[in-house]
Amino acid sequence: MATATLTIDLDAIAANWRALDQMTASDCQTGAVVKADSYGLGAAKVAHALARAGARRFFVATCEEGADVRRALGSGPQICVFSGHMEGDTALIRDFDLTPMLNSIDQLTRHFEALGGQPFGLQLDSGMNRLGLEPGEWEAVAGFALEAGPELLMSHLACSDDPDHPMNTEQLGAFRAMTDGTGVPRSLSATGGILLGPAWHFELTRPGIGLYGGRPFEEARPVVRLSLPVIQVREVEIGEPVGYSNTWTAEHTSTIATVAAGYADGLPRTLSSRATLYAGRVPCPLVGRVSMDLITVDVSHLPEVPETLDILGPHQTPDDLADTAGTIGYEILTSLGRRYQRRYGALAA
């Protein structure tokens, strides 16, 4: 079979959620971010695993994602939508009992006019300049917005992956200035904010990347293994090139494995002649260009060529691969292609 296998450990995701939940006080709720199909790992199955672990509030990017999670979970858990109440969202919000996180005066007006009795939250801009009401706007509308009874006031940290960055303290101060005394539950922290400490936790945290084994939660259990099938093996003589544009040429007689995955499957071209795959614990260098469907790997040093080689697993995390590619682990995870056969279970050693 020429289809790669992506193994996803739901127990590890649940364990990571419990570990992050234990870092906060008992009166602080821990939500879970399952946007972008749970960072590419399957929102329906991941949300079920997190609900079994104890999560009761989920966050998605769009109402369409929220509807998918509601279909998976059924009634009960709260599903919050970061993009708020966009034009055309009214029916989805109503029919799937979603909680939009309103982020502008236009959205407040739209929501109150269309769904006055539907729960909502509010996003406030504490300095990231991305989503949310700015301090001046908030001051102008806070009275009637708070009177309407928001479920949550939230903001988002820009630099929480760098605990010493002064922006973390600046945003904390700005958020407190806008929300102290409101009596409404507040949320400022995703994974990085949880790790900053209790001052950033408020009444709700909403971990994302840490659930899926990513930085900055260094103690996270690994969640994914990506095993790529070897579809052909050949001997390449000294001076013979491999792959597009002849970017790699054999300096000695080499055994080259052609492996079924490429940039159409979320492996960026920047991995060309830089990445490492693994045969068990043994590293094997990727040689030549990453093409659409194929990569080539030097397996000359192996006693025998295995049926598959791992590009993600115990010896190389998404963050490790991202470092090689010049990107971040989020991008590696969310780019994993639809051609992979997804299997849910424990990661093999």
N, C-alpha and C positions, 0 to 999 in steps of 0.2 A: 504494500500500500504506500502510495506516494504522498499521503496526507500526514502532516505533523500532528503531534498530540500535545495539547496544553492541559496539564494537570493542575487543578485548583483545589487547595486544601481548605474546605469550609470550616473545619474544626480550628485550623490555625487562625482564620479570620475572626472567629468567635473568641478565641483565646486572646488575640490582640485587643479586641474590644473590651474584654473583661479587665485586661491589664491596664488599659487607659482609664477605664471607669474607676478602678481602685486608686488611681492617682488623685482623685478629687474627693471632696467631702461628701458625706452621706446625703446632704441636702442639695447636692448639685447633680442634676440629671445629665446622663451621657447619651447624646443622640448618635446618629450614624449617617455619614454622607454616602449615598449610593448613586450619585449622578454619573452620567456617561456610562450607563450600563454597569454600574459598580466598577468604574475604572477599567472597563473592558472585560470583566470577569463573570458577568451574568447577574443582572440586578435581581431577578426573581429568586434565584437560589441563594444568593448572598443575603438578600433581605430576610428570607426565611431563617437562615442560620443566625443572623443577628437578632431577630425577634426571639428565637429560642434562647439566645444568650441573655436577653433582658432588655434590648433596645425597644423603645416605645415611640421615638420620634425620628423620622427619616428626612433627609434633605436631598432634593433633586434640583437639576438646573432649569427644567422646563415643565410645563403642565403635561405635555405628552409623556415625558418620563414619569411624572407623578401618577398618571393614569395607569401606566404599566405596573408600577409598584403596588398601586391599590388593587389591581386585578390579582396580583400575586399574593398579597397579604390579607385581603378582605377588609372588613370594617374593624375599627379599633385603633390601630396605630395612627399617629398624626403624620401627615406627609406635607412638608413645607417646600415651597418652590422659590428658589433664589431669584429667578427672573421676575417674580411678582405677578401682577395681573396685566398682561399685555392685551392689546386689542385682539379679539377673537378667542380669548381664553375663558370667557364667562361660563360657557356650557361645561367645559372640562372641570373647572373649579367646583361648580355646583354638583355635577353628576358624580364626580369621584371624590367629593368631600376633601378637597385640597386646601391648604393654608398658604396663600400667596404672601411672600415677604415684600410688601409694597416699598418701592424705592424712589418714588418721585411724587410730586403734587398731582401730576396727571394721573398716575396710577391710583392715588388715594381717591380722587374724584371718580374715576371709572369704577372702582370697587364699591364705593359707598352708594353710587347711583344704581349699579346693576345688581349687587349682592349685599345689601346693607346688613343682613343678619348673618352673613357667612364669616367664620373666623379669619383673621388676618394677623400678620406681624408687620413690623416696620424695620427697614434697613436704614442705618444712619452712617454717614461718611465721617469717619474719625481721622481721615488723612490720606487714605489710599487713592482717592479721586478716581473711583471706578463705578461702584453702585452706591446708592443711598442718598438720603436727604442731607444737604450740607447744613452746618450749624445755623446759618441765617434762615434757611427754609424751615428747619425744624422749629426754630423759635416762633416762626409765624404760624405754624399749623399745629403745634404741640397740644394746645388746649383742646381743640375739637377732636384731634386724632386720639388723644388719650381718653377722652370721654367716650369714644366709640369702643374702647376696650380691647386693645391689641393683645394677642397671645404672647408676644415676644418682641423685645427690642434687640437688634443685633447689629454688629459691625464686623469688619474683617481686618486682621492684621496683615501688613505688607511684608514684614521682615522677621516673622517669628522663627524662621529656620536659622536665624543668626541671633542667639540669645543676648549678645552684647550690643546689638544695634540700638542706638538711642531712639529710633522710631517706635520701638515697642512701648517704651515708657511714655512717649509723647501721645501715642494713640490711646493708651490706657487713660491718661489724663483727659483727653478730649472726649472719650466715650463716657467717662464718669461725669464730666461737666454737663453732658447732654442728657444723662439718664438718672443721676442720683435723685432720689426723692420721688420718682415716678410711681413706685410700687409695682412696676411691671417686671416680670422675669426678663433677664438679660443674657445675651450670649456674645462673647468676643472671640473665643478660642476654638480653632481647629486643632490638629495634632500638635503643631509647634507651640501654640499658646498653652495647651495643657502642660507641656514640658517647662514652660516659663515659671509656673508656680501658681499658688492659690489666688494671688491678687488678680490674675487674668481669667479666673474660672467663672465667676458670677454664679447664675443659677442653672446654666446649661452649657455644656461643651458639645462640639460637633466634629469629632475626628473623621478624617477622610483617609489620606495616604497611609497613615499609621496602621489602619486596619488591614491594609493590603501588603504590609511588610516593608514599607518605604521609609526613607529618612524624612524627618530627623529622629524618628523613633528607632533608635539603634538596637533596642532589645526586642524588637518585633520578631515573631516567628516567621520564617519564610513561607510564602503562600503559593508560589507558582513554580512549575517546572515545564520547560518547553523542549521537547525531544523531536529532533528533525531526522527524517528517514534518509539514509544513504541510498541513492538510486543507481549509482554507477561508480566503479573504481577503475582507475587506469594508471599505468606507469608512464611517467613523463621524464624524458631524457634531458641531460644537461643542455641548456640553451633553448629549450622549448618553452613557449609562452603559455599562459593559462588565462582564459577569460577575455572579456572585452578590452580593447585598446592595448593588449599586451602589457598590462601594468605590472605583472609578475612573471619572472622568468626563472626556471629551475637552475639553481647553481650546483645541484647534484641530482642523480637519479632519484626521483620522488614518486611516492604513491599518493595520488590525489583522489579524494572522495568528492563526488558531486552530490550535493545535499539539496533536498526539496524545500526551499524557502527563499524569499527575497524581499525586495522593497515593497512588493504588493502584499506582503504578509507582515509589514510593520518593522522590517529590519532595515534601518536607514543606510543609504549608500556611504555615509561617512564611516561605516564599519569596515569598508574595503581595506584588505590587507592590514587590518588593525585588531580585529576582534579575535577572541579565543572561544572555541567550543571544547566540550569535555567528553571523553570516553571514560565513564566512571569518574575517577579522580585525575585522569591524565589529560593535561591540556593539549589541544591541537589547534594550530594557528589557521585562521581564515586567510586564504591567499587569493589575490586578484580582486576584481570588482564584484560587489554585490549587484546582481542583476534582478530582473523583475521576479523570477520564480526560483532562482537557483543561486547557490553559493558553492565555492570550492574550498576544500579543507585539506591541509597537508597531514596525512596520517602515516607518514613513512616510518615513524618510530613505534607504531603499534604492532604487537605480535600478530594480531589479526584485526580486521576491520569490523566494527560492530554494525548492527542493523540501523542504529540511530546514534546521533550525537546530540548532546544537550548544549543549548546556548543560554538557557536560564535554568537555575536549579541550586542545589546546596553550595556549589562552588562559584556561582556567578549570579548575583541578584540583579533585578532590573536597574538598580542604582549603579552597580558595577558596570553593566553594559552601557548605561547612559553616559557614564564617565568616558568610556572609550569613544562613544558616538558624538560626544560634545553636546549632550542635551541633559534632560532630567528624567528620573524614573517614571514620573507621571506620564511623560510622552511615550516612553517605551510601552508601558502597560496599556494605555488607551489606544495605541496604534496596532495592537496585536490583531492580525487579520482574521476575517471570517472563515477562511479556508481551514483553520485549525480544527481538529476534532477535540472538543472540550470534554474532559473527564474530571469528575468530582470525586476526590478521595485523598488519602494520605500521600505525601510525597515519598517516593522511594529513597532510601539512604544513598 
